[in-house]
Amino acid sequence: MKKLLYILLGLVLLVVVAIGVLVAVINPNDFKPLIADEVKKATGRELVIDGDISWRFWPSLGLSVEKLAFKNPQGFAEPDMLKLDRADMSVAVMPLMSDTLDIGVVSLYGAHVFIQTLPNGKSNLDGLAGEEQPAQNGSDTAANEPASSPSSEPAKDSGTANAWTIAIGGLDLVDASAVVRDDQTHAVSEISKLNLNIGKLATGLWVPVEFNVVGKQNAMAFTAKGSTEALLEKVLMDSQLRQLSLSATLQDTSMKLDSISLTADQVALAIPAAIEFSAKGQANDLVFDTSGKVSVTVDKDIDIIRASGINITTTLNGKSLPRPEMKVGLKGDAVFDNKAQKLTLSQLVANLDELVVDGNASVALADIPAVRFDLRSPKIDVDAFLGNQQAAKPAESKTSAPAGSGSGEQSPAGQKAPLSDVEPDLSALKGLDVAGKITIGQFVANNVKVSDVVTTFAVNRGKVNLSQFDAKLYGGTVAAQGSLDATVTPARYRVTKGIKNVDVQPLLMDAANQDILSGRGNIDVNVNGAGLSEKRLRTGITGTVAINFEDGSIDGINIPEMIREAKAALKGQRAEYVEETRKTDFSGLTATFNLGNGIASTRNMKMEAPALRIRSEGQTNLIKESLDFEVFVSVVGTSKGQGGKDVDELKDVTIPVKIGGTWQAPSYNLDVKALLTSNKVLEDKVRKEAERGLEKLLGDKAGDDKVKQAADKLLKGLFN
């Protein structure tokens, strides 16, 4: 046994001595011209080695190269495509005895890569594979074929070359850099510093990997560093990562990411990966802080990617937000089908502070992604969310005042701002394919409250279709449909709406802080138009609005009071002022308004009230918000209801009232002259009263013909 051991030691010593002699006798620098020529033949480029090539003998056989440069062709921005300050590589001596090529750590110092694409599309990567020479004969053709060619015969070496085992101790990249420049798109990507350390590269072992990098993409600067362990398998898709940790920063002209971090317990196909991440930064004036976690599984064929247990929370701060600070959350599951290119979201729960939405959604990727959804929310209070929630101020009590006092003709406080004629930018709608259903338990906006909202709509490449909008509204219901075509300029729209049995007064109070009308109301709207600016919405709208109210009142006008004033006017007296609410009760109120050219007009407004019948015609200017209506009140002769016997005395009399002013400050005035000239009954009564007055005044002379003629002339002047 000792003799065998001595023999083995002698062989090892012989090999070591032989290698030592080889290193001592052979100068690797003598091979520089040969190496450069071979590279020139293979690539057409120059390889320049300015530094030394040196051997290292112990404890491993090593090779070091300094100042190496692989040149670019003429016409590129940098002379070198690749340059290297130093490269070291070693091979362990002893394993060579057992057919093992054990390469140590390959170290590259100061490596720099420059890739450029010129405006004409030419790149310094072109032609690196070399140009194949035309075949001169059959033998040349065989000689020129690469060893990996399918037609190549495997080497029939009876030796043990295939039994050799190759191991690499690792890769160490120190202070590397790179520039990728595309002059066609004017894009420049630059890595100013890259350090990469990879442990021993061997299958079946967990290999540590660490890196850090500093660079920029055009105006965006970034840094990143990370570490992990990699398990390399002979089948690459079976390889795994574990203990993955990444961190980064990013900054450009509009966004700054102070920190980004990501960790994963493991990353492998068909194995769930528990991922946690966070990001802090600022986009314009919006500051955000995001964190989350998710479990991701990718199947073996990379066809299905599942993300379960998504839980993301974000805190937002910024002046542009409706609140100084806002909390955003998202929970749910997601599945991406790589073959169908479709993302499916299920069990979604999204919240923006107190606003909560849940449901399902999907996105099918195409030239315009197709988004489909079915979402629900128990309550959305836009006013509270935007900080606009204010209790409606109680309307000022209106008491009766003498006609002609002008109380309704006061100018509104301040100057009204002109209507904007700027159309909204709807170009984003042309890039949407969205359809779905939204259900809301309670919805509040502009102090108007609705419940049980169900809306179904679609946006398809600039065309919006509202196929359903149903809701409960102040004791009644509302149903609407509509469409918007943003593919034309100005955009065109159509709306049909039916409001049934709505309690009008609380609706008006909440919507406009006005209690001018009360009762149960039905409203049917059928309108269309072109243009969505404030001005075009009023000038371009056409169609009809039909109203039908029951058992209510009109606030701000007391028609029985006006009748008393009319009665007093007929007697040459002044009506006694009575402190009472200025309103007129009605059992029914109907009207149809025709819209067009900025005017809403009606010729068939009718109202039935106790002892009264009222009709009206006129118009309102939607631009100036002015009122111009004539109201004709007829007494039907009953002592029941508002007005009592005072009304009975004017049976069959029509009383005209003019409504003017503005929406904010309407005015109501009795038209006395029209009252006297348009009623035969009143004329007869006035004539008789005048004749009796003349008889008392003139006595026997009242029967004189000349006196009668003078009296007739006087009465005609009164009524004409």
URNOR-V538415 format. One line per field, one symbol per residue. phi: phi as a letter, one per 30 degrees, with the letter a starting at -180 (. if undefined). psi: psi as a letter, one per 30 degrees, with the letter a starting at -180 (. if undefined). burial: + if it has 16 or more other C-alpha atoms within 10 Angstrom, else -. A space follows every 10 residues. Layout:
phi = ???
psi = ???
burial = ???
This chain:
phi = .ddddddddd dddddddddd dddddccddd cedddddddd ddbicccccd cdcbdbcbdb dbbbbbhcbc dcddjcdbdc dbbbdabbbb bddedddchb ccddddcbci dbcbcbcded jdbdddiddi cddddcaddd edddddddde dddddcdddc edddccbcdk bbcchdaabc bcddchcbcb cdabcbbcde dadibdcdbb abbbaabhdc cbbabaaabc cdcecedcdb bbhdbbbaba abdcbbcdab bbbbdabadi bdcdcbbaab lbchcccbbc babaccbcde chcbccbcid bbbbccbldd ddbebbccbb blbbbccddd hbcccbhdbc bbhddbbbkb abbcdaebec cbabbbbdab cdddddicdb dddddddccd bedididdcd dddicddddd cddddcdddd ccbbalbbcb dbbbahiccb bhdbbbbbbb hjccbcdabb acbhibbbbb baabccdcbd dcbbbbbbcb hddddddddd dbhbcdbbkc bcbccbbaab jbdedddcdc dbkbbcbacb hbacdjbcde dddddddddd ciccdddbda ddabdbcabb abccclhibc bbbbdbbcbe ibbbbablab ddddhccbbc ccccdcibdd jdjidededc eicccdbccb ibedbdbbbd cdddeddcbd dddddddddd dddddddcid ddddeddddd ddddddddcc
psi = eeeeeeeeee eeeeeeeeee eeeeekjfff feeeeeeeee eefglkjkjf alkllkekfl jlkkkkikkj lllkglfkfk eklkekkkkl kkeefffhhk jjkakjkkkh kkkjkkklfg fklgfkgffl kkkkkeleee eeefklfgkf fkkkkhkgah effkkkkkfl kjjkhlllkj kjfefhkkkk jfkkkkkkak jkkgkjkkkk lkkkaljcgj kllkllllkk jklejeffll llhkkklllk kaffkkjekk kkkkeljlkg kkkjkkllkk akjcgjkljk llllkkkkle ghekkkjlhk jkkkkkklff lflekkkklk lalkkkjeef hkkkklhkjk kjbfkkklal lljjkaejkj kkljllkekj jeeeefggjk kkkkkkkklk lkkgfgfggk kkklkkklkk gkkljgffff gkikkakkkk ekkkkhgkkl lhkjkklkjj hfkkjjfkjk lkjhfalkkl lllkjgflkl kklkkkkjkk hkjeefeeee eghkhfkllk kkkkkjllak kgleeefeff klaljkljkk ialkkfkjee eeeeeeeeef gglkkkkkjl kiljllfkkl lkkkkkhgkj lkggkkkklk glkklllalk jfefhlkikk kjkkkfikgk akebfeeefh kgkkjkkkka blefilkkkk jeeeeefgje eeeeeeeeee eeeeeeefbf fffkeeeeee eeeeeefef.
burial = ---------- ----++---- --+-----+- -----+--+- ---++++++- --+-+++--+ ++++++++++ ++---+---+ ++++++++++ ++++-----+ ++++++++++ ++++++++-- --++------ ---------- ---------- ---------- ------++++ ++++++++++ ++------++ +-++++++++ ++---+++++ ++++++---- ++++++++++ ++------++ ++-+++++++ +---+++-++ ++++-+++++ -+++++++++ ++----++++ ++++++++-- ---+++++++ ++++++++-- -----+++++ ++++++---- -+++++-+++ +----+++++ ++++----++ +++-+++-++ +++-+----- ---------+ ++-----++- ---------- --------++ -+++++++++ +++++-++++ ++++++++++ ++++++-+++ ++++-+++++ ++++++---+ ++++++++++ ++++++++++ --++++++++ ++++++++++ ++++++++++ ++++++++++ -+++++++++ +++++++--+ ----+----- -+++++-+++ ++++++-+++ +++-++++++ ++++++++++ +++--+++++ ++++++++-- -++--+++++ ++++++++++ ++--++++++ ----++-+-- -++--++--+ +--+------ -+-------- +---+-----
